[in-house]
Amino acid sequence: MTRPVPPSMPRWKVLLSESVTRAGQLAEHVDVDPDRIALVIRDFPVRINPYYLSLIRQPGDPMWRQAVPDPVELADTAGSADPLCEEARSPVPGLIHRYPDRAVFLVSDRCAMHCRFCMRKRRVGGVSRNDRIAAGIDTIRRTPDIAEVVLSGGDPLMLDDDRLARLLDQIRRINHVRLVRIHSRMPCTLPHRITDNLVHVLKAFQPIYLNTHFNHPGEITERSSAACVRLADAGIPLGCQTVLLKGVNDDPAVMRRLMRGLLAIRVRPYYLHQLDRVRGTGHFHVPVATGLQIMDALRGHLSGMGVPHYMVDLPGGGGKIPLTPNYVVDKHPGRWTIRNFEGRHFNYPV
């Protein structure tokens, strides 16, 4: 039975309330064995809202792979729950202080969709706690080195507009915080969240940067495009953090289409992430050598604005490091031999 929806509930909340969260529900929409899926979601919960569910065209397609639980998640023994040691870098729960001048503030444990490759599979699906947010604010206030706060989660835009406004106001009142960044996948997974009122809230606390997350050109729809354009029109700079995923975007042609599509909706490709080795995500792993080949295929075929940085987040909390294809073929005294995107070699005086 469908639960009654209050008439004043925003559309995005209505869609969230209609999300698939149980194995039996999922089997009503897609061809899966509910008993096997139930075993998976006991460890790794599922949430697929009706909008993202509508993007799935057939079993195993790129959207299916990102959203639908797979029994192979339980067979992954190579990964760990927290390979980046985020918990060890948290002075208080929910605040990760890995770099000297910035902190990641996990203000929500909920998402509009539970991505099967999530780097925080260990925590997504829980309930956000006000005391944790209060402790994070207090720690930021007492740490003058923190000049930038990155709101993450879960998804920060799962917070109501009023609650998000109060949080942003608290952060803005801390004098040493100069920049606020929001990491949200909702412009892609539930673009209905990008309402006029939300945009009004974000505009009130500029400068704010928003990094969203598209992995496949099929996610760039009329609805998600409109959401991104609405944010851009409000003067909010948009970037995209894509994750390299087997069976989703590990193909140069797909990646070129994605990057061109992002530029067309005023989202600048920012990072292409090598998948973190989180337990339950091994079936998405793409070798680093393949990632470098894809980057090589982007350079020269896209403008510089469309080429993201290929990033590896080092295990043990070592931080993000960019990797690039090897364009320097040879080094001689006074000159290097450098390869261009066509494979031609040029001598360059150094």
N, C-alpha and C positions, 0 to 999 in steps of 0.2 A: 504494500500500500504506500502510495506517495504521501509524504508528510505535507500538511497544508503550509502554504507560503504566505507570510504577512504581505498585504498589498503594497506596503511601502518598501519592501526589500529590493535593493538594487539588482539589476539583471545579473551582474557578475556573481552575486551571492546566491541567486536562484540557481544558476548553473552549477556552482559549487555544491549546493545541496542535492543536486541530481547526479553527482559524480558516482562512478562505479568504484566501490570500495571493498567488495566481497567477491569471492570466486564464483558463486552462483550467479551474481549479477553479470559478471564478465562473460560467462558462458551464454548468456542471453543475447549478447551482442557480437561476439567473435567465437570462432571455432577453437575452443580449448577444452581440456579435460579439467573440470572444476576440482576434482579431488587432488590432482597433481598441483594445480595452481594454489589451492588452499595451503599446501605444505610450504610453498614459496613465500606467500604473503604472511605466514606466521612469523617468519624472520624479517622479511622485507615488505612492508605494507604496500598496497596498491591504491592509487587514486587516478582516475582518468575522467576528466570532466567532459560533458557532451560535445563541446566545441572541438577539443583535440581528438576525441573519438571519431568525429566526422571526417577527420583528415586521413584516417586509415582507409586504404583502398583494397588491400588484400593481405592475407597472412604473410608475415615475414618482410613486408615492405619497410622502408626506413622509419615511418612513424610507428608502425607496429612494434618494431624492435626497441624503440625508445620508451614505449608506454606499457606494453603487455608483459607481465611477468613470465619468466622462462625457467623451467626446472633446472637448467644448467647453472643458474645463479647459486644453487645449493652445492654444486659440484666443484666450485672454485675454492681451492685450498691454498693457492699461491698468494692471494691478497691478504691484507690485514684491515681491521676496522678503521684504524687511524694511521695510515702510512706517513702522513706529513707531521705527525706528532703535534697536532693542534691542541690537544688537551694539555700537553706538557708546556705549551707556550701561552697558556691562559692564566693570567694572574687571578682572575675570578672566572667562574663558569660563564661561557658564552662570549668572552672577550679575548680574541687572539692577538697577541702583541709580538709578532715575529720580527718585523722590521722596526728600526728605531723611531721613525717619524710617523708611522701610521698603525692603525689597529682595525681589525675586522670585528664588527659587532654583530653577533648572531641574535637578532631581535625577534625571530620567529622560527618555529620548528615545523611549520606547515607550508605546503606548496599547492598550487592549483593542479599540478600533476606530479606524480612521483616518478621521476626519470629513472630508468633501470640502471643507468650508469653513474648515478649520483655519487659524488665524492664524500657525501655525509650520509650514506645509507644507515649509518649507526644511529642517527638521531632524528631523521626526518619522519614526521608522522606523530610527534609528541605534541604537548601543549605548552605554549609560551608562558613563562612565569614572570609576573611583574617584579618580583623581588630580584630576579636575575638581571632584568633590565636596569633596575635601580642601582644594583651593585656595579654594573658596567659603566653607567653614567658617573658614578662616584669615582671609579678608578680612572676614567678618562680625565675627569676634573683634577685629580691629584697627580697626573702624569704630564707635565708641561712639554715633554718631547713629542707628544702625539699632536701632530698638526693636521692629520687627515683621518677621517673616520669613514670606514666602508661598511654600510649597512648590508648584511647578508643574512643567511639563515640555513634552511628554509628560504622563504621568500618574504622580504620586508613588506611588499605590497599586499600581503595577506592581512596586514593590519588595517583596521578601519581608518578612514580619513582623519577622524578626530584624534585617534590614538597616534597615528603617524605624525600629525601636526604637533601634538604635545611632545613627542620624542624629538622631532627636528628642532623645536623651540628650545628644549633642554640642551641639546648639543650646541646650537648656535649661541647660547649664553655663555659657553666656555670660551674664554678669550683666545686661548692658544690654538683652538681648532679653526683652521683656515678653510678647509675643503671637506665637503661631504659627498660621498659617492654611494649610489644605490645599485646593488646587483639584483636584478629581477628577471625572471624568465616569463613573467606574465604577459608582456607585450606579444610574445610568441604563443604561449600555451593557453592563455585566456585573455585575449586583447580587450574584451568587454570591461576589464578592470580599469582601463585608461579612460576615465570619465572626465568631464569638464571640471568637476569639483576636485578630483585628484590633481589635475594639472594646476588648478588654482592654488592648492596647498603647496605643491612643489615650487611654483613660481615665487611664493612668498618667502622662501628660504634659500634663494640663490646666493652664491653659486652652488649648483648641484649638478653632478654628472651622473648619467644613468647608463650602466652597462647591461645590455640584455643578452640573449643567448638563443641564436638560431643555429641549427646543425644541418639543415637540408633545405634546398630551394622550395620543396613542397610545403614548408612551413610559412613561406611568404605568401600570404593570401590577401584578398582585398581587405579583410577585417584587420589582420595584423599590420598590414601596410598603413592603414588609416590610423591605427593606434600610435605607430612610430612617428608618422607625420604630425599628429596632434602634439606629441611631446616636443618634436623639433620646432614646430611653430611657436611653442611657448619659450623658446630660447634655451632648452635643455639639451646639451650636447649628448649624443648617443654613440655608444660603441657596442661591439658585439664580441663576446667571448665564446668561440666555437670550440667544441671538443672533437678531436679526431676519433671516429668510431667505425669499427669494422661493420660492413654491411649497410652503413648509413651515408658516409661521405668520404670513404677511403679511395677516392677516384678523382684524378685531376679535373676531368670535365665537370663532375658534380660540384667540386669545390669552386671552380671558376664561375659556374652559374650562381652558386650561393653568394659569392663575394660581389658579383655584379648586381645581383638582386638586392643585396643590402645597401649598396651605394645608391640604388634607385629610390630607396625609401628613406634616405638620409641617415643611415646607420653606418658608421665607419668600422670596417673590420679592425679589431684591436689585437686579440690574441687567438691563436690556434693552439689549444692545449693538448699536449700528450696526455692520454688518459692516466689518471692516478691509479695505482694498483690497489684499489679498494676491494675487499672481499665481496664476491658476488658479481663482479664486473669483468672478469677475465675474458669472457667471450666477445667483448668489444675491443680487445687489445689489438692495436696496429703497431708493427715494428717501427722503431724510430727511423730506420733507413727508408721505409715507405713514406713516412711523414716528410723527410727531407726531399724525396723525389717529388712529392706533391708541391712542396714549396718551390722547387726548381721549375715546375711546370706553370706556376703562377707568375713568376718574375718574367717581365717582358710581354706577357699576354694580358696583364691587367695594369692599370695605372698604379703608381706607388700607394695611392690612397686605399687601393683595394687589396693590398698584400698585408696580411696580419703578421705579427711576430709569432714564430713557432716556439712555444714555451714548454720546458720541462720543469716540473716542480719536484725538487730533489727530496728523496725520502729522508726521514729523520728531522725534518724541519729546516733543511738547508736553503730553502727559498727557490724562487723562480729564476731560471736561466734561459736566455734565448739560444736557439740553435739555428744555424744557417747552412745552406749547401756550400760546398767548398768551391769557391770561384777562383782561388789562387792556385794555379797549376804548378808553378815553379818559382823559386826565388833565386836571383842572381845579384851580385854586387851592383847596386845602382838601378836595378830594374827587376820587376816581377812580371811573370807571364800570367795573365788573367783571362779566364774564360767568360764569354758573355752568354746571354740567354739562348743564343742560336748554336752554342757549342764552338764558336770561333775563338781563336786565341789571339791575344793582343799583348804587346810589350808595353809596360807602363813604367815610366821613370819614378823611382822612389828616392 
